[in-house]
Amino acid sequence: MDNNEFIRCWNEILTPKWVRFRHLLSGNGQTYSDAARDIVPVETGARVLDIGCGFGESCLEIGARVGPTGEVLGVDCTREFLEIAEKERDAAGAEHVRYLLADAQECELPKGHFDLAYSRFGVMFFESAVRALRNARSALKPGGRLCLIVWRARSENPAWNMARDVALEYLPPPGESAMTCGPGPFSMAAEETTRGMLAAAGFAQIDHFKRYDEDIWLGRSVEEAVDYQVLVGPSGEIIREAGELGKDKLPQIRADLTELLSKHQRPNGEVWGPSSAWVIVARNAA
């Protein structure tokens, strides 16, 4: 599949599911944004590029930090995400935050314009993360910084992996022709590989490359957590791509997940699971 097919998958297949579970996905993204905030201070008046900005929460947060004398440009390929982002931007009165519906691998960005390029769980899904990062670097000022938050290995992320393992007990893994959202959430999990991607994109200086572990929210109840796992993430892809067999096996998968996720339920009824991500800061040459 090429990048146009990945973009079509996001717009036609994944968007309704992400909108439904936005409170979980965005809330968990915020957990890691909080970890990165002190590592990458953003000054008043700064210009920031947000790659794969989704619903735009990070753009509004950064926009509040840079203030009206600054600028934030969020880029995403998913139309419905940006329609939501624009409505919330207008409601917040954040006129200095703008959105661009485009493929960040190849869209035209102002050269040498931004102080910071930021991506929270976005750049892993590109057909070529190197092309996206190279394009972002060209838009950075000399000495400008890049901040990435990306998932570590699937084995380090039980919040996602345990449901995948259950699905694979009943169904085959997706084939090469599967309709997917791109290389996937764990495509930048290997430190050496990711450092190589950064180098290939022209980021010779890496200031920070550190592991962060956080429990993430999987549902307000076990039932919602099961719905979340069978519709979003690796297990959801396995079930969807299995077609009729996936539908046939779904009741058994749901039953196993209900038992498994009940073990991660907290006293208030919510379900949380362990996760792990890299927070990376690189710098454009001065």
C-alpha positions in Angstrom: 0.0 0.0 0.0 1.2 3.5 -0.7 0.6 6.6 1.4 -2.6 7.5 -0.4 -4.1 4.2 0.7 -2.9 4.8 4.3 -4.6 8.2 4.2 -7.8 6.7 2.8 -7.7 4.1 5.6 -7.5 6.9 8.2 -10.4 8.9 6.6 -12.7 6.0 5.8 -12.1 3.3 8.4 -10.4 4.7 11.5 -11.9 8.1 11.9 -15.3 7.1 13.3 -13.6 4.8 15.9 -11.1 7.5 16.9 -13.9 10.0 17.3 -15.9 7.6 19.5 -12.8 6.9 21.7 -11.3 10.4 21.6 -11.6 10.7 25.4 -9.2 7.8 25.8 -6.9 8.4 22.9 -6.4 12.1 23.6 -6.3 11.7 27.3 -3.5 9.2 27.0 -1.7 11.5 24.6 -1.9 14.2 27.1 -0.3 12.0 29.7 2.8 11.8 27.6 2.6 15.5 26.6 2.9 16.3 30.3 6.1 14.3 30.5 7.6 16.2 27.6 6.6 19.7 28.6 9.5 20.4 30.9 12.0 18.8 28.5 11.0 21.1 25.6 10.2 24.6 27.0 8.3 26.7 24.5 8.8 30.5 24.7 6.2 33.2 24.2 6.2 34.2 20.6 7.6 30.9 19.3 6.5 29.4 16.0 5.6 25.7 16.3 4.7 23.0 13.7 2.6 20.1 15.0 2.9 17.0 12.7 -0.1 14.6 12.7 -2.0 16.9 15.1 -5.2 14.9 15.1 -8.0 16.7 16.9 -5.7 19.6 17.7 -5.5 19.4 21.5 -1.8 19.7 21.4 -2.0 22.7 19.1 -4.3 24.5 21.5 -2.1 23.7 24.5 1.1 24.9 22.7 -0.9 27.9 21.4 -1.6 28.9 25.0 2.1 28.7 25.8 3.3 30.7 22.8 0.6 33.3 23.2 -1.0 35.5 20.5 2.4 36.7 19.3 3.4 33.2 18.5 2.1 30.8 15.8 1.1 27.2 15.7 0.5 25.2 12.5 -1.1 21.8 12.8 -0.9 19.4 9.9 -3.0 16.2 9.5 -4.3 14.1 6.7 -7.7 13.4 8.3 -10.5 15.8 7.3 -12.9 15.1 10.2 -10.2 15.5 12.8 -9.3 19.0 11.5 -13.0 20.0 11.2 -13.3 19.2 15.0 -10.0 21.0 15.6 -11.1 24.1 13.8 -14.4 24.3 15.7 -12.5 24.0 19.0 -9.9 26.5 17.9 -12.6 29.0 17.1 -14.4 28.4 20.4 -11.1 29.1 22.2 -10.5 32.3 20.2 -7.0 31.1 19.3 -6.5 32.9 16.1 -2.8 32.3 16.0 -3.4 28.5 15.7 -4.0 27.3 12.1 -4.6 23.9 10.5 -3.5 22.4 7.2 -5.2 19.3 5.7 -2.2 17.7 4.0 0.3 14.9 3.9 3.2 16.1 6.0 5.6 14.0 4.0 5.3 16.2 1.0 3.2 19.3 1.7 4.9 22.6 1.1 6.0 24.3 4.4 7.7 27.6 4.9 11.4 27.1 4.9 13.4 28.0 8.0 10.3 29.3 9.7 9.6 27.3 12.9 11.3 27.2 16.2 9.9 23.7 17.1 8.5 20.8 15.2 6.4 18.5 17.4 4.7 15.2 16.9 2.8 13.3 19.6 2.1 9.7 18.4 1.9 10.9 14.8 5.0 10.4 12.8 5.1 6.6 13.2 2.2 6.2 10.8 3.8 7.8 7.7 4.7 5.6 4.8 8.2 7.2 5.2 8.9 8.8 8.5 12.2 9.9 7.1 10.5 12.0 4.4 8.1 13.5 6.9 11.0 14.4 9.3 13.1 15.7 6.4 10.3 18.0 5.4 9.8 19.1 9.0 13.5 19.9 9.3 13.5 22.1 6.2 10.8 24.1 7.9 12.9 24.6 11.1 15.1 27.6 11.7 18.8 26.8 12.1 19.1 25.4 15.6 15.4 24.7 15.8 14.2 21.6 17.7 12.2 18.5 17.0 10.2 16.8 19.7 8.8 13.3 19.0 6.7 11.1 21.3 6.5 7.5 19.9 5.6 4.2 21.3 8.3 1.8 22.3 8.2 -1.9 21.5 4.8 -3.8 21.5 6.2 -6.1 24.1 6.7 -3.0 26.4 3.1 -2.0 25.9 0.8 -4.5 27.5 -2.0 -1.9 27.2 -2.1 -2.8 23.5 -0.3 -6.1 23.3 -2.4 -8.2 25.6 -5.5 -7.7 23.4 -3.5 -8.4 20.3 -2.3 -11.7 21.8 -5.9 -12.7 22.5 -7.0 -11.9 19.0 -4.2 -14.0 17.5 -5.3 -17.0 19.5 -8.4 -17.1 17.2 -7.4 -15.3 14.0 -4.4 -15.0 11.6 -2.3 -11.9 11.5 -3.2 -9.4 8.7 -1.6 -10.2 5.3 0.5 -8.0 3.2 -2.5 -6.6 1.3 -4.3 -5.6 4.5 -5.9 -2.1 4.6 -3.8 -0.4 7.3 -3.1 3.0 8.7 0.6 2.9 7.7 3.7 1.2 9.2 1.9 1.2 12.5 2.2 2.6 16.0 5.4 0.6 16.8 7.4 1.4 13.7 9.8 3.7 15.7 10.1 1.5 18.7 13.7 0.4 18.1 16.1 3.1 19.4 18.9 2.3 16.9 16.5 2.3 14.0 14.9 5.6 15.0 18.2 7.2 15.5 19.1 6.1 12.0 15.8 7.7 10.7 16.7 11.0 12.4 20.2 11.0 10.9 18.8 10.2 7.5 16.4 13.1 7.8 19.4 15.4 8.7 19.1 15.6 12.4 22.7 15.0 13.5 22.3 16.2 17.1 20.0 14.3 19.5 19.6 16.1 22.8 17.2 13.7 24.5 16.2 10.1 23.9 14.6 8.7 27.0 12.0 6.0 28.0 8.9 7.0 29.8 6.4 4.5 31.3 2.8 5.4 32.1 -0.4 3.6 32.8 -2.9 4.6 30.1 -6.7 4.7 30.3 -8.4 1.9 28.4 -12.0 2.5 29.4 -14.5 3.9 31.9 -15.7 0.3 32.4 -14.6 -3.2 31.4 -17.2 -3.2 28.6 -15.9 0.1 27.1 -12.3 -1.2 27.4 -13.3 -4.4 25.4 -15.0 -2.2 22.8 -11.9 0.0 22.6 -9.6 -3.0 22.1 -11.7 -4.8 19.4 -12.1 -1.6 17.4 -8.9 0.4 17.8 -5.2 -0.7 17.7 -3.5 -3.9 16.7 -6.3 -6.2 17.9 -8.9 -4.2 16.0 -6.9 -4.5 12.8 -6.6 -8.3 13.2 -10.4 -8.7 13.7 -11.3 -6.3 10.9 -8.9 -7.9 8.3 -10.1 -11.4 9.2 -13.5 -10.6 7.6 -16.2 -13.1 8.3 -13.9 -15.3 10.4 -13.3 -12.2 12.6 -17.0 -11.7 13.0 -17.5 -15.4 13.9 -14.7 -15.4 16.5 -15.6 -12.0 18.0 -17.8 -13.3 20.8 -15.0 -15.6 22.0 -12.5 -12.8 21.7 -14.7 -10.4 23.7 -15.3 -13.0 26.4 -11.5 -13.6 26.8 -10.9 -9.9 26.8 -13.6 -9.3 29.4 -11.8 -11.7 31.8 -8.4 -10.3 31.0 -9.3 -6.6 31.3 -11.2 -7.2 34.5 -7.8 -7.8 36.2 -6.8 -4.3 35.3 -10.0 -2.6 36.6 -9.6 0.0 39.4 -11.9 0.5 42.3 -13.7 3.3 40.5 -14.5 0.9 37.6 -12.0 2.3 35.1 -9.6 0.1 33.3 -5.9 1.1 32.9 -2.9 -0.7 31.4 0.9 -0.3 31.3 2.5 1.5 28.4 5.9 2.8 27.4 7.1 5.5 24.9 10.2 7.3 23.8 10.4 11.1 24.2 13.0 12.3 21.7 14.4 15.8 21.2 16.7 16.5 18.2 18.1 19.7 16.8 18.5 21.2 13.4 22.0 22.3 12.5 22.7 25.9 13.5 
